[in-house]
């Protein structure tokens, strides 16, 4: 089997390594078959899509909608590299799955409106499959509504014409979409469990996801409802595209 590629952007080792471990767990892949590249640490370089079964992009503190002058040189490089990669991915309709920051990269590439209108505090929310989502193979084994971990300062306000809405939420209407047949993105974190998101809450306590003094409240919020279904989405992606 050709490996899958995980593109990561977290600069902090603990949440970065835990993210990789969670992707391994929920995809069911071994380290040999899920190769991680930490883009915040080194340039991506050339990617030959024929070498891979599919590509994942994980989350991180970058915001696609930040004005250029507020983006670091590293973020600008990462965004340029992912945009170039997406040129090839979209043209070929190559298997791709972006989680959280990944939805911003695909959305920006396709011309979505991305801003802070539908930001969500770090928490557990209920989301719902659309009719198109119920018919999608990645969501076939999920119930019509399910709990998911969220926490983001930007979101998609207007989907581009190329995108099909698969999962919606009340506070954030665009929670998952597909471009073409094989390019997916989620606003929620399908790779997370409560321990993993708790690590991120502590690691990014000063990044503006919640107010000073709300650490304990935020940690409590992610324990509010069990999240039991979202990891199946990643497993379904691997089952569909492993080759």
C-alpha positions in Angstrom: 0.0 0.0 0.0 1.2 3.5 -0.8 1.5 5.7 2.4 -0.7 8.6 3.3 0.9 12.0 4.0 0.1 14.2 7.0 1.0 17.8 6.7 1.3 19.4 10.2 1.8 23.0 11.2 2.0 22.9 15.1 5.2 24.3 16.3 4.8 23.0 19.9 6.2 19.5 20.2 3.7 18.0 22.7 0.4 18.9 20.8 2.2 18.2 17.5 3.2 14.7 18.5 -0.1 14.0 20.1 -1.9 15.1 16.9 0.2 12.6 15.0 -0.6 9.9 17.5 -4.3 10.6 17.2 -4.2 10.5 13.4 -2.5 7.1 13.7 -5.1 5.9 16.1 -8.2 6.9 14.2 -6.9 6.2 10.7 -5.6 2.8 11.8 -2.4 3.4 10.0 1.1 2.6 11.1 3.9 5.1 11.1 5.2 3.5 8.0 1.9 4.2 6.2 1.3 7.7 7.7 4.3 9.9 7.0 4.3 13.2 8.8 5.9 16.4 7.5 6.1 19.4 9.9 5.7 22.4 7.6 6.4 24.9 10.4 9.9 23.3 10.7 10.9 22.9 7.1 9.7 23.6 3.5 7.4 21.0 1.9 9.4 20.5 -1.2 8.1 18.8 -4.3 5.2 16.3 -3.8 4.5 13.7 -6.4 0.9 12.7 -5.9 1.6 9.3 -7.5 3.7 8.4 -4.4 0.7 8.7 -2.0 -2.7 7.2 -1.3 -4.0 10.5 0.1 -3.1 13.6 2.0 -4.2 14.9 5.4 -3.7 18.5 6.7 -4.0 18.9 10.5 -5.0 21.8 12.6 -2.9 24.6 14.2 -3.0 28.2 15.3 -2.7 29.7 11.8 -5.7 31.7 10.5 -6.2 31.9 6.7 -8.3 35.1 7.1 -5.6 37.1 8.9 -4.3 40.0 6.9 -0.9 39.4 5.3 0.9 41.9 7.5 -0.2 39.9 10.6 1.0 36.6 9.2 4.5 35.4 10.0 7.0 34.5 7.3 6.5 30.8 8.2 2.7 31.1 7.8 3.0 32.8 4.5 5.4 30.1 3.3 3.2 27.3 4.5 0.1 28.8 2.9 1.9 29.3 -0.4 3.2 25.6 -0.4 -0.3 24.2 0.5 -1.9 26.4 -2.2 0.5 25.1 -4.8 -0.2 21.6 -3.7 -3.9 22.2 -3.9 -3.6 23.3 -7.5 -2.5 19.8 -8.3 -4.9 18.1 -5.9 -8.0 19.9 -7.1 -7.1 19.5 -10.8 -6.7 15.8 -10.3 -9.5 15.4 -7.7 -6.9 13.6 -5.6 -7.8 12.2 -2.1 -7.3 15.0 0.4 -8.6 15.6 3.9 -8.1 18.9 5.8 -9.1 19.3 9.4 -9.7 22.7 11.1 -6.9 24.7 9.6 -7.3 22.4 6.6 -10.8 23.7 5.9 -9.3 27.2 5.7 -6.7 26.2 3.2 -9.1 24.5 0.9 -11.7 27.2 1.4 -9.2 29.9 0.6 -8.0 28.1 -2.5 -11.6 27.7 -3.8 -12.6 31.3 -3.1 -14.7 30.9 0.1 -15.5 33.8 2.3 -13.6 33.2 5.6 -13.9 35.5 8.6 -14.7 35.6 12.3 -18.5 35.6 12.0 -18.9 31.9 13.0 -16.0 31.4 15.4 -16.7 28.9 18.1 -15.1 28.6 21.5 -13.3 25.3 22.3 -16.1 23.0 23.2 -18.2 20.0 22.1 -21.1 20.9 19.8 -23.8 18.9 18.0 -23.5 18.8 14.2 -25.8 17.3 11.6 -25.4 15.6 8.2 -27.0 17.2 5.2 -28.8 15.1 2.6 -25.5 15.1 0.6 -23.6 14.1 3.8 -25.9 11.2 4.4 -25.1 9.9 0.9 -21.4 10.4 1.2 -19.3 7.3 1.9 -17.2 9.0 4.6 -20.3 9.7 6.7 -22.3 6.5 5.9 -21.7 5.0 9.3 -22.5 8.1 11.3 -25.8 9.1 12.8 -27.7 12.1 11.4 -26.5 14.2 14.3 -23.3 13.6 16.3 -21.0 15.4 18.8 -17.7 17.0 17.6 -14.8 18.9 19.1 -14.5 22.5 17.9 -12.5 25.6 18.6 -11.7 28.1 16.0 -11.4 31.9 15.5 -12.5 31.9 11.9 -14.8 29.8 9.7 -16.4 29.8 6.3 -19.3 32.2 5.9 -20.0 31.6 2.2 -19.1 28.3 0.5 -17.7 28.5 -3.1 -19.7 27.0 -5.9 -17.3 24.1 -6.2 -18.1 22.9 -2.6 -20.9 20.6 -1.4 -22.0 21.0 2.2 -21.9 17.7 4.0 -22.2 18.6 7.7 -23.7 21.8 9.3 -23.8 23.2 12.7 -26.0 25.7 14.5 -23.4 28.3 15.5 -21.1 27.5 12.6 -23.1 26.5 9.5 -20.2 25.0 7.5 -18.7 22.1 9.5 -17.7 19.8 6.6 -17.7 20.0 2.8 -16.4 18.2 -0.2 -14.9 19.6 -3.5 -15.3 17.3 -6.4 -15.6 13.6 -5.3 -12.4 13.2 -3.2 -11.3 16.5 -1.5 -12.7 16.9 2.0 -12.5 19.4 4.8 -13.9 19.7 8.3 -14.2 22.6 10.7 -14.4 20.3 13.6 -11.6 18.0 14.7 -12.3 14.4 13.7 -8.9 13.3 15.0 -9.4 14.5 18.6 -10.3 12.8 21.8 -10.8 14.5 25.2 -7.2 14.0 26.3 -5.9 15.4 23.0 -8.0 18.5 23.0 -7.2 19.1 26.6 -3.5 19.1 25.7 -4.2 21.7 23.1 -6.3 23.9 25.5 -3.3 24.1 27.8 -0.7 24.6 25.0 -2.7 27.4 23.3 -4.0 29.1 26.5 -2.5 32.4 25.4 -3.6 32.3 21.8 -6.9 34.0 22.2 -9.2 30.9 21.9 -10.7 31.8 25.4 -10.4 34.7 27.8 -7.7 34.8 30.5 -9.0 33.0 33.6 -11.2 30.6 31.6 -8.8 27.7 31.4 -10.8 25.5 33.9 -14.1 26.4 32.3 -12.8 25.5 28.8 -11.4 22.2 30.1 -14.7 21.4 31.6 -16.5 22.3 28.4 -14.9 19.5 26.4 -16.1 16.9 28.9 -19.7 18.0 28.6 -20.7 15.4 26.0 -18.9 12.2 24.9 -17.5 12.4 21.3 -17.7 8.9 19.9 -18.3 9.1 16.1 -15.9 11.5 14.4 -12.9 9.3 14.3 -14.8 7.0 12.0 -14.6 9.7 9.3 -10.8 9.3 9.1 -11.0 5.5 9.1 -13.5 5.7 6.3 -11.2 8.0 4.3 -8.4 5.4 4.6 -10.6 2.5 3.7 -11.8 4.3 0.6 -8.5 5.5 -0.7 -5.8 3.1 0.4 -4.2 1.7 -2.7 
